[in-house]
Amino acid sequence: MSKQKKTMEDLRTKSHDELKKLLAENREALREFRFSMKGSKTRNTKEGVKLRKDIARILFLLGSTRSEAETSAK
């Protein structure tokens, strides 16, 4: 099993509120990463890529749960 599938499975088990909280934390971590890159404080450049992918996964799940709720409401 690839690491990405494991991450998506972990995210699918979380509630809507937990996903929103995790999204805010990841966005803050990405912001801090960008500022540390400007000051050359960080060496791990892959961290930014990982954070952006995690944010995209969370947004995907939040959007899909919203569309499922709208579909079931009709």
PDB file of N, CA, C, O and CB in Angstrom:
ATOM      1  N   MET A   1       0.850  -1.172   0.000  1.00  0.00           N
ATOM      2  CA  MET A   1       0.000   0.000   0.000  1.00  0.00           C
ATOM      3  C   MET A   1       0.896   1.236   0.000  1.00  0.00           C
ATOM      4  O   MET A   1       1.831   1.341   0.794  1.00  0.00           O
ATOM      5  CB  MET A   1      -0.967  -0.002   1.224  1.00  0.00           C
ATOM      6  N   SER A   2       0.597   2.160  -0.894  1.00  0.00           N
ATOM      7  CA  SER A   2       1.427   3.355  -0.983  1.00  0.00           C
ATOM      8  C   SER A   2       1.106   4.314   0.157  1.00  0.00           C
ATOM      9  O   SER A   2       0.062   4.223   0.803  1.00  0.00           O
ATOM     10  CB  SER A   2       1.229   4.049  -2.336  1.00  0.00           C
ATOM     11  N   LYS A   3       2.022   5.221   0.376  1.00  0.00           N
ATOM     12  CA  LYS A   3       1.858   6.179   1.472  1.00  0.00           C
ATOM     13  C   LYS A   3       0.667   7.105   1.224  1.00  0.00           C
ATOM     14  O   LYS A   3      -0.030   7.488   2.163  1.00  0.00           O
ATOM     15  CB  LYS A   3       3.139   7.007   1.653  1.00  0.00           C
ATOM     16  N   GLN A   4       0.433   7.469  -0.055  1.00  0.00           N
ATOM     17  CA  GLN A   4      -0.681   8.349  -0.381  1.00  0.00           C
ATOM     18  C   GLN A   4      -2.014   7.689  -0.041  1.00  0.00           C
ATOM     19  O   GLN A   4      -2.897   8.348   0.507  1.00  0.00           O
ATOM     20  CB  GLN A   4      -0.642   8.733  -1.863  1.00  0.00           C
ATOM     21  N   LYS A   5      -2.178   6.424  -0.348  1.00  0.00           N
ATOM     22  CA  LYS A   5      -3.424   5.732  -0.035  1.00  0.00           C
ATOM     23  C   LYS A   5      -3.638   5.680   1.466  1.00  0.00           C
ATOM     24  O   LYS A   5      -4.761   5.843   1.945  1.00  0.00           O
ATOM     25  CB  LYS A   5      -3.418   4.316  -0.619  1.00  0.00           C
ATOM     26  N   LYS A   6      -2.565   5.455   2.206  1.00  0.00           N
ATOM     27  CA  LYS A   6      -2.671   5.424   3.659  1.00  0.00           C
ATOM     28  C   LYS A   6      -3.137   6.780   4.172  1.00  0.00           C
ATOM     29  O   LYS A   6      -3.979   6.847   5.068  1.00  0.00           O
ATOM     30  CB  LYS A   6      -1.322   5.035   4.299  1.00  0.00           C
ATOM     31  N   THR A   7      -2.604   7.850   3.620  1.00  0.00           N
ATOM     32  CA  THR A   7      -2.987   9.195   4.043  1.00  0.00           C
ATOM     33  C   THR A   7      -4.457   9.453   3.730  1.00  0.00           C
ATOM     34  O   THR A   7      -5.179   9.983   4.574  1.00  0.00           O
ATOM     35  CB  THR A   7      -2.102  10.252   3.357  1.00  0.00           C
ATOM     36  N   MET A   8      -4.909   9.090   2.544  1.00  0.00           N
ATOM     37  CA  MET A   8      -6.303   9.323   2.175  1.00  0.00           C
ATOM     38  C   MET A   8      -7.239   8.506   3.064  1.00  0.00           C
ATOM     39  O   MET A   8      -8.296   8.997   3.461  1.00  0.00           O
ATOM     40  CB  MET A   8      -6.534   8.973   0.695  1.00  0.00           C
ATOM     41  N   GLU A   9      -6.866   7.277   3.379  1.00  0.00           N
ATOM     42  CA  GLU A   9      -7.704   6.457   4.248  1.00  0.00           C
ATOM     43  C   GLU A   9      -7.788   7.070   5.645  1.00  0.00           C
ATOM     44  O   GLU A   9      -8.847   7.069   6.271  1.00  0.00           O
ATOM     45  CB  GLU A   9      -7.157   5.019   4.326  1.00  0.00           C
ATOM     46  N   ASP A  10      -6.663   7.591   6.122  1.00  0.00           N
ATOM     47  CA  ASP A  10      -6.663   8.246   7.426  1.00  0.00           C
ATOM     48  C   ASP A  10      -7.546   9.491   7.409  1.00  0.00           C
ATOM     49  O   ASP A  10      -8.279   9.749   8.364  1.00  0.00           O
ATOM     50  CB  ASP A  10      -5.234   8.617   7.838  1.00  0.00           C
ATOM     51  N   LEU A  11      -7.476  10.249   6.340  1.00  0.00           N
ATOM     52  CA  LEU A  11      -8.264  11.477   6.253  1.00  0.00           C
ATOM     53  C   LEU A  11      -9.759  11.176   6.118  1.00  0.00           C
ATOM     54  O   LEU A  11     -10.590  11.917   6.643  1.00  0.00           O
ATOM     55  CB  LEU A  11      -7.792  12.323   5.067  1.00  0.00           C
ATOM     56  N   ARG A  12     -10.099  10.100   5.422  1.00  0.00           N
ATOM     57  CA  ARG A  12     -11.516   9.754   5.238  1.00  0.00           C
ATOM     58  C   ARG A  12     -12.202   9.396   6.556  1.00  0.00           C
ATOM     59  O   ARG A  12     -13.419   9.537   6.679  1.00  0.00           O
ATOM     60  CB  ARG A  12     -11.647   8.589   4.263  1.00  0.00           C
ATOM     61  N   THR A  13     -11.435   8.936   7.536  1.00  0.00           N
ATOM     62  CA  THR A  13     -12.033   8.547   8.808  1.00  0.00           C
ATOM     63  C   THR A  13     -12.301   9.758   9.709  1.00  0.00           C
ATOM     64  O   THR A  13     -13.001   9.634  10.714  1.00  0.00           O
ATOM     65  CB  THR A  13     -11.125   7.558   9.526  1.00  0.00           C
ATOM     66  N   LYS A  14     -11.759  10.908   9.361  1.00  0.00           N
ATOM     67  CA  LYS A  14     -11.923  12.102  10.201  1.00  0.00           C
ATOM     68  C   LYS A  14     -13.245  12.798   9.902  1.00  0.00           C
ATOM     69  O   LYS A  14     -13.789  12.696   8.802  1.00  0.00           O
ATOM     70  CB  LYS A  14     -10.753  13.079   9.985  1.00  0.00           C
ATOM     71  N   SER A  15     -13.749  13.511  10.913  1.00  0.00           N
ATOM     72  CA  SER A  15     -15.002  14.240  10.735  1.00  0.00           C
ATOM     73  C   SER A  15     -14.744  15.543   9.985  1.00  0.00           C
ATOM     74  O   SER A  15     -13.597  15.933   9.766  1.00  0.00           O
ATOM     75  CB  SER A  15     -15.670  14.525  12.100  1.00  0.00           C
ATOM     76  N   HIS A  16     -15.819  16.199   9.600  1.00  0.00           N
ATOM     77  CA  HIS A  16     -15.748  17.462   8.860  1.00  0.00           C
ATOM     78  C   HIS A  16     -14.997  18.521   9.674  1.00  0.00           C
ATOM     79  O   HIS A  16     -14.155  19.238   9.133  1.00  0.00           O
ATOM     80  CB  HIS A  16     -17.170  17.964   8.510  1.00  0.00           C
ATOM     81  N   ASP A  17     -15.297  18.617  10.959  1.00  0.00           N
ATOM     82  CA  ASP A  17     -14.635  19.605  11.816  1.00  0.00           C
ATOM     83  C   ASP A  17     -13.152  19.294  11.991  1.00  0.00           C
ATOM     84  O   ASP A  17     -12.325  20.206  12.011  1.00  0.00           O
ATOM     85  CB  ASP A  17     -15.317  19.661  13.182  1.00  0.00           C
ATOM     86  N   GLU A  18     -12.812  18.014  12.117  1.00  0.00           N
ATOM     87  CA  GLU A  18     -11.405  17.628  12.247  1.00  0.00           C
ATOM     88  C   GLU A  18     -10.631  17.974  10.979  1.00  0.00           C
ATOM     89  O   GLU A  18      -9.481  18.407  11.042  1.00  0.00           O
ATOM     90  CB  GLU A  18     -11.282  16.123  12.550  1.00  0.00           C
ATOM     91  N   LEU A  19     -11.276  17.779   9.822  1.00  0.00           N
ATOM     92  CA  LEU A  19     -10.623  18.118   8.558  1.00  0.00           C
ATOM     93  C   LEU A  19     -10.375  19.617   8.452  1.00  0.00           C
ATOM     94  O   LEU A  19      -9.317  20.044   7.987  1.00  0.00           O
ATOM     95  CB  LEU A  19     -11.469  17.642   7.376  1.00  0.00           C
ATOM     96  N   LYS A  20     -11.355  20.420   8.884  1.00  0.00           N
ATOM     97  CA  LYS A  20     -11.171  21.874   8.843  1.00  0.00           C
ATOM     98  C   LYS A  20     -10.034  22.314   9.756  1.00  0.00           C
ATOM     99  O   LYS A  20      -9.254  23.198   9.401  1.00  0.00           O
ATOM    100  CB  LYS A  20     -12.465  22.587   9.244  1.00  0.00           C
ATOM    101  N   LYS A  21      -9.942  21.700  10.923  1.00  0.00           N
ATOM    102  CA  LYS A  21      -8.870  22.043  11.866  1.00  0.00           C
ATOM    103  C   LYS A  21      -7.515  21.644  11.284  1.00  0.00           C
ATOM    104  O   LYS A  21      -6.552  22.407  11.362  1.00  0.00           O
ATOM    105  CB  LYS A  21      -9.097  21.346  13.235  1.00  0.00           C
ATOM    106  N   LEU A  22      -7.446  20.452  10.704  1.00  0.00           N
ATOM    107  CA  LEU A  22      -6.210  19.981  10.090  1.00  0.00           C
ATOM    108  C   LEU A  22      -5.810  20.867   8.906  1.00  0.00           C
ATOM    109  O   LEU A  22      -4.625  21.119   8.687  1.00  0.00           O
ATOM    110  CB  LEU A  22      -6.367  18.524   9.634  1.00  0.00           C
ATOM    111  N   LEU A  23      -6.795  21.332   8.151  1.00  0.00           N
ATOM    112  CA  LEU A  23      -6.537  22.229   7.029  1.00  0.00           C
ATOM    113  C   LEU A  23      -5.911  23.532   7.516  1.00  0.00           C
ATOM    114  O   LEU A  23      -4.940  24.015   6.933  1.00  0.00           O
ATOM    115  CB  LEU A  23      -7.836  22.517   6.260  1.00  0.00           C
ATOM    116  N   ALA A  24      -6.464  24.095   8.577  1.00  0.00           N
ATOM    117  CA  ALA A  24      -5.918  25.334   9.129  1.00  0.00           C
ATOM    118  C   ALA A  24      -4.490  25.131   9.633  1.00  0.00           C
ATOM    119  O   ALA A  24      -3.632  25.990   9.429  1.00  0.00           O
ATOM    120  CB  ALA A  24      -6.808  25.847  10.266  1.00  0.00           C
ATOM    121  N   GLU A  25      -4.238  24.019  10.277  1.00  0.00           N
ATOM    122  CA  GLU A  25      -2.887  23.725  10.780  1.00  0.00           C
ATOM    123  C   GLU A  25      -1.889  23.582   9.637  1.00  0.00           C
ATOM    124  O   GLU A  25      -0.772  24.094   9.714  1.00  0.00           O
ATOM    125  CB  GLU A  25      -2.897  22.444  11.625  1.00  0.00           C
ATOM    126  N   ASN A  26      -2.293  22.882   8.571  1.00  0.00           N
ATOM    127  CA  ASN A  26      -1.398  22.699   7.430  1.00  0.00           C
ATOM    128  C   ASN A  26      -1.131  24.006   6.705  1.00  0.00           C
ATOM    129  O   ASN A  26      -0.009  24.257   6.264  1.00  0.00           O
ATOM    130  CB  ASN A  26      -1.980  21.687   6.462  1.00  0.00           C
ATOM    131  N   ARG A  27      -2.155  24.841   6.579  1.00  0.00           N
ATOM    132  CA  ARG A  27      -1.949  26.142   5.937  1.00  0.00           C
ATOM    133  C   ARG A  27      -0.992  27.010   6.747  1.00  0.00           C
ATOM    134  O   ARG A  27      -0.151  27.709   6.180  1.00  0.00           O
ATOM    135  CB  ARG A  27      -3.288  26.866   5.755  1.00  0.00           C
ATOM    136  N   GLU A  28      -1.118  26.967   8.065  1.00  0.00           N
ATOM    137  CA  GLU A  28      -0.213  27.726   8.923  1.00  0.00           C
ATOM    138  C   GLU A  28       1.217  27.181   8.815  1.00  0.00           C
ATOM    139  O   GLU A  28       2.176  27.951   8.768  1.00  0.00           O
ATOM    140  CB  GLU A  28      -0.696  27.680  10.388  1.00  0.00           C
ATOM    141  N   ALA A  29       1.354  25.864   8.778  1.00  0.00           N
ATOM    142  CA  ALA A  29       2.676  25.257   8.638  1.00  0.00           C
ATOM    143  C   ALA A  29       3.307  25.630   7.297  1.00  0.00           C
ATOM    144  O   ALA A  29       4.513  25.868   7.228  1.00  0.00           O
ATOM    145  CB  ALA A  29       2.580  23.728   8.772  1.00  0.00           C
ATOM    146  N   LEU A  30       2.504  25.684   6.231  1.00  0.00           N
ATOM    147  CA  LEU A  30       3.010  26.073   4.917  1.00  0.00           C
ATOM    148  C   LEU A  30       3.449  27.531   4.921  1.00  0.00           C
ATOM    149  O   LEU A  30       4.466  27.879   4.321  1.00  0.00           O
ATOM    150  CB  LEU A  30       1.944  25.842   3.838  1.00  0.00           C
ATOM    151  N   ARG A  31       2.685  28.379   5.594  1.00  0.00           N
ATOM    152  CA  ARG A  31       3.046  29.794   5.689  1.00  0.00           C
ATOM    153  C   ARG A  31       4.373  29.954   6.420  1.00  0.00           C
ATOM    154  O   ARG A  31       5.238  30.713   5.984  1.00  0.00           O
ATOM    155  CB  ARG A  31       1.939  30.590   6.409  1.00  0.00           C
ATOM    156  N   GLU A  32       4.533  29.242   7.529  1.00  0.00           N
ATOM    157  CA  GLU A  32       5.788  29.297   8.272  1.00  0.00           C
ATOM    158  C   GLU A  32       6.941  28.748   7.442  1.00  0.00           C
ATOM    159  O   GLU A  32       8.056  29.265   7.506  1.00  0.00           O
ATOM    160  CB  GLU A  32       5.667  28.519   9.582  1.00  0.00           C
ATOM    161  N   PHE A  33       6.677  27.707   6.667  1.00  0.00           N
ATOM    162  CA  PHE A  33       7.705  27.128   5.810  1.00  0.00           C
ATOM    163  C   PHE A  33       8.171  28.148   4.777  1.00  0.00           C
ATOM    164  O   PHE A  33       9.370  28.293   4.540  1.00  0.00           O
ATOM    165  CB  PHE A  33       7.179  25.862   5.113  1.00  0.00           C
ATOM    166  N   ARG A  34       7.226  28.850   4.165  1.00  0.00           N
ATOM    167  CA  ARG A  34       7.594  29.841   3.154  1.00  0.00           C
ATOM    168  C   ARG A  34       8.443  30.958   3.748  1.00  0.00           C
ATOM    169  O   ARG A  34       9.419  31.387   3.134  1.00  0.00           O
ATOM    170  CB  ARG A  34       6.341  30.427   2.509  1.00  0.00           C
ATOM    171  N   PHE A  35       8.085  31.427   4.922  1.00  0.00           N
ATOM    172  CA  PHE A  35       8.872  32.480   5.551  1.00  0.00           C
ATOM    173  C   PHE A  35      10.255  31.976   5.951  1.00  0.00           C
ATOM    174  O   PHE A  35      11.230  32.722   5.865  1.00  0.00           O
ATOM    175  CB  PHE A  35       8.141  33.028   6.772  1.00  0.00           C
ATOM    176  N   SER A  36      10.353  30.729   6.385  1.00  0.00           N
ATOM    177  CA  SER A  36      11.662  30.200   6.755  1.00  0.00           C
ATOM    178  C   SER A  36      12.533  30.005   5.518  1.00  0.00           C
ATOM    179  O   SER A  36      13.758  30.086   5.612  1.00  0.00           O
ATOM    180  CB  SER A  36      11.512  28.873   7.516  1.00  0.00           C
ATOM    181  N   MET A  37      11.925  29.751   4.362  1.00  0.00           N
ATOM    182  CA  MET A  37      12.690  29.624   3.121  1.00  0.00           C
ATOM    183  C   MET A  37      13.304  30.971   2.737  1.00  0.00           C
ATOM    184  O   MET A  37      14.424  31.021   2.227  1.00  0.00           O
ATOM    185  CB  MET A  37      11.790  29.097   1.977  1.00  0.00           C
ATOM    186  N   LYS A  38      12.584  32.046   2.979  1.00  0.00           N
ATOM    187  CA  LYS A  38      13.100  33.378   2.658  1.00  0.00           C
ATOM    188  C   LYS A  38      14.322  33.691   3.497  1.00  0.00           C
ATOM    189  O   LYS A  38      15.260  34.329   3.019  1.00  0.00           O
ATOM    190  CB  LYS A  38      12.023  34.446   2.875  1.00  0.00           C
ATOM    191  N   GLY A  39      14.319  33.253   4.728  1.00  0.00           N
ATOM    192  CA  GLY A  39      15.446  33.504   5.619  1.00  0.00           C
ATOM    193  C   GLY A  39      16.495  32.410   5.566  1.00  0.00           C
ATOM    194  O   GLY A  39      17.466  32.446   6.322  1.00  0.00           O
ATOM    195  N   SER A  40      16.311  31.434   4.679  1.00  0.00           N
ATOM    196  CA  SER A  40      17.228  30.301   4.527  1.00  0.00           C
ATOM    197  C   SER A  40      17.422  29.533   5.831  1.00  0.00           C
ATOM    198  O   SER A  40      18.517  29.049   6.114  1.00  0.00           O
ATOM    199  CB  SER A  40      18.575  30.787   4.018  1.00  0.00           C
ATOM    200  N   LYS A  41      16.367  29.423   6.617  1.00  0.00           N
ATOM    201  CA  LYS A  41      16.455  28.690   7.877  1.00  0.00           C
ATOM    202  C   LYS A  41      16.206  27.196   7.690  1.00  0.00           C
ATOM    203  O   LYS A  41      16.630  26.389   8.518  1.00  0.00           O
ATOM    204  CB  LYS A  41      15.462  29.255   8.877  1.00  0.00           C
ATOM    205  N   THR A  42      15.538  26.829   6.634  1.00  0.00           N
ATOM    206  CA  THR A  42      15.181  25.427   6.441  1.00  0.00           C
ATOM    207  C   THR A  42      15.978  24.822   5.291  1.00  0.00           C
ATOM    208  O   THR A  42      16.354  25.514   4.346  1.00  0.00           O
ATOM    209  CB  THR A  42      13.676  25.286   6.177  1.00  0.00           C
ATOM    210  N   ARG A  43      16.223  23.541   5.388  1.00  0.00           N
ATOM    211  CA  ARG A  43      16.954  22.827   4.343  1.00  0.00           C
ATOM    212  C   ARG A  43      16.054  21.821   3.624  1.00  0.00           C
ATOM    213  O   ARG A  43      16.333  21.452   2.484  1.00  0.00           O
ATOM    214  CB  ARG A  43      18.169  22.110   4.941  1.00  0.00           C
ATOM    215  N   ASN A  44      14.995  21.381   4.265  1.00  0.00           N
ATOM    216  CA  ASN A  44      14.120  20.359   3.700  1.00  0.00           C
ATOM    217  C   ASN A  44      13.105  21.013   2.767  1.00  0.00           C
ATOM    218  O   ASN A  44      12.050  21.461   3.215  1.00  0.00           O
ATOM    219  CB  ASN A  44      13.401  19.567   4.820  1.00  0.00           C
ATOM    220  N   THR A  45      13.415  21.069   1.491  1.00  0.00           N
ATOM    221  CA  THR A  45      12.530  21.732   0.535  1.00  0.00           C
ATOM    222  C   THR A  45      11.336  20.858   0.169  1.00  0.00           C
ATOM    223  O   THR A  45      10.340  21.371  -0.342  1.00  0.00           O
ATOM    224  CB  THR A  45      13.301  22.104  -0.722  1.00  0.00           C
ATOM    225  N   LYS A  46      11.409  19.553   0.417  1.00  0.00           N
ATOM    226  CA  LYS A  46      10.291  18.663   0.102  1.00  0.00           C
ATOM    227  C   LYS A  46       9.129  18.864   1.063  1.00  0.00           C
ATOM    228  O   LYS A  46       8.010  18.439   0.775  1.00  0.00           O
ATOM    229  CB  LYS A  46      10.744  17.211   0.136  1.00  0.00           C
ATOM    230  N   GLU A  47       9.373  19.493   2.182  1.00  0.00           N
ATOM    231  CA  GLU A  47       8.315  19.714   3.161  1.00  0.00           C
ATOM    232  C   GLU A  47       7.192  20.563   2.569  1.00  0.00           C
ATOM    233  O   GLU A  47       6.016  20.300   2.825  1.00  0.00           O
ATOM    234  CB  GLU A  47       8.882  20.387   4.417  1.00  0.00           C
ATOM    235  N   GLY A  48       7.542  21.571   1.785  1.00  0.00           N
ATOM    236  CA  GLY A  48       6.535  22.422   1.151  1.00  0.00           C
ATOM    237  C   GLY A  48       5.660  21.649   0.195  1.00  0.00           C
ATOM    238  O   GLY A  48       4.447  21.853   0.161  1.00  0.00           O
ATOM    239  N   VAL A  49       6.254  20.765  -0.581  1.00  0.00           N
ATOM    240  CA  VAL A  49       5.500  19.942  -1.525  1.00  0.00           C
ATOM    241  C   VAL A  49       4.535  19.037  -0.764  1.00  0.00           C
ATOM    242  O   VAL A  49       3.373  18.892  -1.146  1.00  0.00           O
ATOM    243  CB  VAL A  49       6.456  19.098  -2.407  1.00  0.00           C
ATOM    244  N   LYS A  50       5.024  18.434   0.308  1.00  0.00           N
ATOM    245  CA  LYS A  50       4.188  17.544   1.111  1.00  0.00           C
ATOM    246  C   LYS A  50       3.002  18.301   1.713  1.00  0.00           C
ATOM    247  O   LYS A  50       1.876  17.803   1.709  1.00  0.00           O
ATOM    248  CB  LYS A  50       5.021  16.889   2.225  1.00  0.00           C
ATOM    249  N   LEU A  51       3.257  19.495   2.225  1.00  0.00           N
ATOM    250  CA  LEU A  51       2.183  20.284   2.828  1.00  0.00           C
ATOM    251  C   LEU A  51       1.137  20.682   1.790  1.00  0.00           C
ATOM    252  O   LEU A  51      -0.061  20.620   2.066  1.00  0.00           O
ATOM    253  CB  LEU A  51       2.756  21.533   3.499  1.00  0.00           C
ATOM    254  N   ARG A  52       1.576  21.089   0.602  1.00  0.00           N
ATOM    255  CA  ARG A  52       0.624  21.472  -0.442  1.00  0.00           C
ATOM    256  C   ARG A  52      -0.236  20.286  -0.866  1.00  0.00           C
ATOM    257  O   ARG A  52      -1.435  20.438  -1.099  1.00  0.00           O
ATOM    258  CB  ARG A  52       1.363  22.044  -1.655  1.00  0.00           C
ATOM    259  N   LYS A  53       0.379  19.100  -0.966  1.00  0.00           N
ATOM    260  CA  LYS A  53      -0.385  17.911  -1.339  1.00  0.00           C
ATOM    261  C   LYS A  53      -1.389  17.540  -0.258  1.00  0.00           C
ATOM    262  O   LYS A  53      -2.520  17.163  -0.565  1.00  0.00           O
ATOM    263  CB  LYS A  53       0.554  16.736  -1.603  1.00  0.00           C
ATOM    264  N   ASP A  54      -0.987  17.645   1.003  1.00  0.00           N
ATOM    265  CA  ASP A  54      -1.904  17.353   2.107  1.00  0.00           C
ATOM    266  C   ASP A  54      -3.085  18.322   2.099  1.00  0.00           C
ATOM    267  O   ASP A  54      -4.227  17.915   2.314  1.00  0.00           O
ATOM    268  CB  ASP A  54      -1.163  17.428   3.457  1.00  0.00           C
ATOM    269  N   ILE A  55      -2.809  19.601   1.851  1.00  0.00           N
ATOM    270  CA  ILE A  55      -3.877  20.600   1.787  1.00  0.00           C
ATOM    271  C   ILE A  55      -4.836  20.260   0.649  1.00  0.00           C
ATOM    272  O   ILE A  55      -6.052  20.351   0.816  1.00  0.00           O
ATOM    273  CB  ILE A  55      -3.290  22.024   1.597  1.00  0.00           C
ATOM    274  N   ALA A  56      -4.299  19.872  -0.500  1.00  0.00           N
ATOM    275  CA  ALA A  56      -5.146  19.508  -1.645  1.00  0.00           C
ATOM    276  C   ALA A  56      -6.009  18.291  -1.329  1.00  0.00           C
ATOM    277  O   ALA A  56      -7.181  18.247  -1.703  1.00  0.00           O
ATOM    278  CB  ALA A  56      -4.281  19.228  -2.884  1.00  0.00           C
ATOM    279  N   ARG A  57      -5.439  17.311  -0.644  1.00  0.00           N
ATOM    280  CA  ARG A  57      -6.219  16.118  -0.271  1.00  0.00           C
ATOM    281  C   ARG A  57      -7.371  16.479   0.659  1.00  0.00           C
ATOM    282  O   ARG A  57      -8.489  15.991   0.496  1.00  0.00           O
ATOM    283  CB  ARG A  57      -5.314  15.074   0.403  1.00  0.00           C
ATOM    284  N   ILE A  58      -7.090  17.327   1.622  1.00  0.00           N
ATOM    285  CA  ILE A  58      -8.130  17.726   2.580  1.00  0.00           C
ATOM    286  C   ILE A  58      -9.225  18.508   1.870  1.00  0.00           C
ATOM    287  O   ILE A  58     -10.409  18.268   2.104  1.00  0.00           O
ATOM    288  CB  ILE A  58      -7.527  18.571   3.728  1.00  0.00           C
ATOM    289  N   LEU A  59      -8.839  19.444   1.000  1.00  0.00           N
ATOM    290  CA  LEU A  59      -9.834  20.220   0.260  1.00  0.00           C
ATOM    291  C   LEU A  59     -10.681  19.320  -0.633  1.00  0.00           C
ATOM    292  O   LEU A  59     -11.882  19.543  -0.781  1.00  0.00           O
ATOM    293  CB  LEU A  59      -9.150  21.300  -0.583  1.00  0.00           C
ATOM    294  N   PHE A  60     -10.059  18.306  -1.227  1.00  0.00           N
ATOM    295  CA  PHE A  60     -10.796  17.353  -2.051  1.00  0.00           C
ATOM    296  C   PHE A  60     -11.857  16.632  -1.229  1.00  0.00           C
ATOM    297  O   PHE A  60     -13.006  16.510  -1.652  1.00  0.00           O
ATOM    298  CB  PHE A  60      -9.837  16.339  -2.684  1.00  0.00           C
ATOM    299  N   LEU A  61     -11.463  16.154  -0.049  1.00  0.00           N
ATOM    300  CA  LEU A  61     -12.412  15.431   0.798  1.00  0.00           C
ATOM    301  C   LEU A  61     -13.516  16.347   1.305  1.00  0.00           C
ATOM    302  O   LEU A  61     -14.673  15.933   1.377  1.00  0.00           O
ATOM    303  CB  LEU A  61     -11.688  14.791   1.976  1.00  0.00           C
ATOM    304  N   LEU A  62     -13.178  17.587   1.659  1.00  0.00           N
ATOM    305  CA  LEU A  62     -14.203  18.523   2.119  1.00  0.00           C
ATOM    306  C   LEU A  62     -15.191  18.826   1.000  1.00  0.00           C
ATOM    307  O   LEU A  62     -16.394  18.918   1.247  1.00  0.00           O
ATOM    308  CB  LEU A  62     -13.560  19.826   2.627  1.00  0.00           C
ATOM    309  N   GLY A  63     -14.707  18.978  -0.210  1.00  0.00           N
ATOM    310  CA  GLY A  63     -15.580  19.231  -1.352  1.00  0.00           C
ATOM    311  C   GLY A  63     -16.445  18.039  -1.688  1.00  0.00           C
ATOM    312  O   GLY A  63     -17.620  18.200  -2.018  1.00  0.00           O
ATOM    313  N   SER A  64     -15.886  16.846  -1.610  1.00  0.00           N
ATOM    314  CA  SER A  64     -16.659  15.657  -1.948  1.00  0.00           C
ATOM    315  C   SER A  64     -17.739  15.386  -0.901  1.00  0.00           C
ATOM    316  O   SER A  64     -18.831  14.933  -1.246  1.00  0.00           O
ATOM    317  CB  SER A  64     -15.735  14.444  -2.080  1.00  0.00           C
ATOM    318  N   THR A  65     -17.451  15.656   0.367  1.00  0.00           N
ATOM    319  CA  THR A  65     -18.477  15.441   1.390  1.00  0.00           C
ATOM    320  C   THR A  65     -19.583  16.480   1.256  1.00  0.00           C
ATOM    321  O   THR A  65     -20.746  16.191   1.536  1.00  0.00           O
ATOM    322  CB  THR A  65     -17.860  15.496   2.803  1.00  0.00           C
ATOM    323  N   ARG A  66     -19.223  17.689   0.828  1.00  0.00           N
ATOM    324  CA  ARG A  66     -20.227  18.727   0.629  1.00  0.00           C
ATOM    325  C   ARG A  66     -21.141  18.359  -0.534  1.00  0.00           C
ATOM    326  O   ARG A  66     -22.357  18.524  -0.440  1.00  0.00           O
ATOM    327  CB  ARG A  66     -19.557  20.090   0.376  1.00  0.00           C
ATOM    328  N   SER A  67     -20.564  17.859  -1.637  1.00  0.00           N
ATOM    329  CA  SER A  67     -21.376  17.489  -2.791  1.00  0.00           C
ATOM    330  C   SER A  67     -22.247  16.279  -2.480  1.00  0.00           C
ATOM    331  O   SER A  67     -23.369  16.190  -2.977  1.00  0.00           O
ATOM    332  CB  SER A  67     -20.487  17.201  -4.001  1.00  0.00           C
ATOM    333  N   GLU A  68     -21.757  15.347  -1.670  1.00  0.00           N
ATOM    334  CA  GLU A  68     -22.563  14.197  -1.265  1.00  0.00           C
ATOM    335  C   GLU A  68     -23.745  14.643  -0.408  1.00  0.00           C
ATOM    336  O   GLU A  68     -24.848  14.116  -0.548  1.00  0.00           O
ATOM    337  CB  GLU A  68     -21.702  13.179  -0.496  1.00  0.00           C
ATOM    338  N   ALA A  69     -23.519  15.605   0.471  1.00  0.00           N
ATOM    339  CA  ALA A  69     -24.601  16.103   1.318  1.00  0.00           C
ATOM    340  C   ALA A  69     -25.656  16.820   0.488  1.00  0.00           C
ATOM    341  O   ALA A  69     -26.848  16.686   0.761  1.00  0.00           O
ATOM    342  CB  ALA A  69     -24.050  17.043   2.393  1.00  0.00           C
ATOM    343  N   GLU A  70     -25.238  17.577  -0.520  1.00  0.00           N
ATOM    344  CA  GLU A  70     -26.183  18.286  -1.383  1.00  0.00           C
ATOM    345  C   GLU A  70     -26.978  17.299  -2.216  1.00  0.00           C
ATOM    346  O   GLU A  70     -28.173  17.498  -2.438  1.00  0.00           O
ATOM    347  CB  GLU A  70     -25.450  19.283  -2.295  1.00  0.00           C
ATOM    348  N   THR A  71     -26.339  16.244  -2.679  1.00  0.00           N
ATOM    349  CA  THR A  71     -27.013  15.246  -3.492  1.00  0.00           C
ATOM    350  C   THR A  71     -28.055  14.498  -2.681  1.00  0.00           C
ATOM    351  O   THR A  71     -29.152  14.229  -3.171  1.00  0.00           O
ATOM    352  CB  THR A  71     -26.005  14.271  -4.079  1.00  0.00           C
ATOM    353  N   SER A  72     -27.719  14.159  -1.442  1.00  0.00           N
ATOM    354  CA  SER A  72     -28.659  13.418  -0.608  1.00  0.00           C
ATOM    355  C   SER A  72     -29.817  14.302  -0.134  1.00  0.00           C
ATOM    356  O   SER A  72     -30.887  13.792   0.195  1.00  0.00           O
ATOM    357  CB  SER A  72     -27.933  12.821   0.594  1.00  0.00           C
ATOM    358  N   ALA A  73     -29.613  15.608  -0.098  1.00  0.00           N
ATOM    359  CA  ALA A  73     -30.660  16.533   0.343  1.00  0.00           C
ATOM    360  C   ALA A  73     -31.720  16.744  -0.734  1.00  0.00           C
ATOM    361  O   ALA A  73     -32.844  17.142  -0.428  1.00  0.00           O
ATOM    362  CB  ALA A  73     -30.047  17.875   0.734  1.00  0.00           C
ATOM    363  N   LYS A  74     -31.368  16.478  -2.000  1.00  0.00           N
ATOM    364  CA  LYS A  74     -32.320  16.716  -3.101  1.00  0.00           C
ATOM    365  C   LYS A  74     -33.365  15.674  -3.180  1.00  0.00           C
ATOM    366  O   LYS A  74     -34.234  15.736  -4.050  1.00  0.00           O
ATOM    367  CB  LYS A  74     -31.615  16.786  -4.407  1.00  0.00           C
TER     368      LYS A  74
END
